Amino acid sequence: MVTTATRTRLPLTGLTGCCSPGDVTVLDQDAAIQLATVLKALAEPTRLRLVSMIAAQSPEPVCVCELVEPVGLSQPTVSHHLKVLLDAGILVREQRGKWAYFSVVTEALSAIAGALQPR
């Protein structure tokens, strides 16, 4: 599950070079581990495409059946990729009969982007 990353102000001392950045805001260890887990889920081309396709349909959820043909993979393979994204907190799932519909968690994408922004 993606949450807002925790940043800690740390003095960066003992650096060699022409100047020292002074106090900067950096991710703490737990936030870095959590963010790395989410980024690993996104760091696969098919998963990145799936998120892009689902986000493009926002706010309407997208049925897994609509994602199979565009990515050129079997339904079980697409479902596996969607589960990885679901477990990472990037997507939410809604069951409608036998079909699963997916939506992007916009807060999760904002948290990812925010964690990487300079402060």
C-alpha positions in Angstrom: 0.0 0.0 0.0 1.4 3.4 -1.0 1.4 6.1 1.7 2.9 9.5 1.7 6.7 9.1 2.1 8.3 10.2 5.3 11.1 12.7 4.8 13.7 13.5 7.3 16.0 16.6 7.4 19.6 15.4 7.6 22.8 17.4 7.6 25.0 16.2 4.8 28.5 16.7 6.2 31.8 15.4 5.2 31.1 15.7 1.5 34.0 16.5 -0.7 33.6 18.9 -3.6 33.2 22.6 -4.2 30.1 23.1 -1.9 28.0 21.3 0.7 24.2 21.1 0.2 23.6 21.8 3.9 20.4 20.4 5.4 18.3 18.6 2.8 15.1 16.6 3.0 15.6 12.9 2.2 13.5 9.7 2.4 13.9 7.8 5.6 14.8 4.1 5.4 11.3 2.7 5.8 9.8 5.2 3.3 12.6 4.3 0.8 11.9 0.6 1.2 8.2 1.1 0.7 8.7 3.4 -2.4 11.2 0.9 -3.9 8.5 -1.9 -3.6 6.0 0.2 -5.4 8.5 1.3 -8.1 9.4 -2.4 -8.6 5.8 -3.1 -9.4 5.7 -0.3 -11.9 9.2 -1.1 -13.4 7.8 -3.7 -15.8 6.7 -2.5 -19.2 3.4 -4.4 -19.3 2.4 -3.1 -15.8 3.3 0.4 -16.7 1.1 0.1 -19.9 -1.7 -1.3 -17.8 -1.6 1.6 -15.4 -1.5 4.0 -18.3 -4.5 2.4 -20.0 -6.5 2.3 -16.7 -5.6 5.9 -15.8 -6.7 7.1 -19.3 -10.2 5.8 -18.6 -10.4 7.4 -15.1 -12.7 7.9 -13.3 -14.4 4.9 -15.0 -13.1 1.5 -13.9 -11.8 -0.8 -16.6 -12.7 -4.5 -17.0 -9.8 -6.9 -17.2 -11.4 -8.2 -20.4 -10.7 -4.8 -22.0 -7.0 -5.0 -21.2 -6.2 -8.4 -22.7 -6.1 -7.6 -26.4 -4.2 -4.2 -26.2 -1.3 -5.8 -24.3 -1.4 -9.0 -26.3 -1.2 -11.4 -23.4 -3.5 -14.0 -22.0 -6.2 -13.1 -19.5 -4.4 -15.0 -16.6 -1.2 -13.2 -17.4 -2.9 -9.8 -17.4 -4.7 -10.7 -14.2 -1.3 -11.6 -12.6 0.1 -8.2 -13.5 -3.0 -6.5 -12.2 -2.6 -8.3 -8.9 0.9 -7.1 -8.5 -0.3 -3.5 -9.1 -3.2 -4.1 -6.7 -0.9 -5.5 -4.0 1.4 -2.4 -4.4 -1.6 -0.1 -3.8 -1.5 1.4 -7.2 -4.9 0.0 -8.3 -8.2 -0.9 -6.6 -10.4 -3.8 -7.7 -14.2 -4.0 -7.9 -15.9 -7.3 -8.6 -19.0 -7.3 -10.9 -20.3 -10.8 -11.3 -17.4 -12.8 -12.8 -15.5 -9.8 -14.1 -13.0 -7.6 -12.2 -12.9 -3.9 -12.8 -9.8 -1.8 -12.0 -9.2 1.8 -11.2 -6.0 3.8 -10.4 -5.5 5.1 -6.9 -4.7 8.6 -7.8 -3.4 9.3 -4.3 -0.9 6.6 -4.8 0.4 8.1 -8.0 0.6 11.5 -6.4 2.5 10.0 -3.4 5.0 8.4 -5.8 5.6 11.7 -7.6 5.7 13.7 -4.4 8.3 11.4 -2.9 10.6 12.1 -5.8 10.2 15.9 -5.9 13.0 18.1 -4.6 12.2 19.9 -1.4 
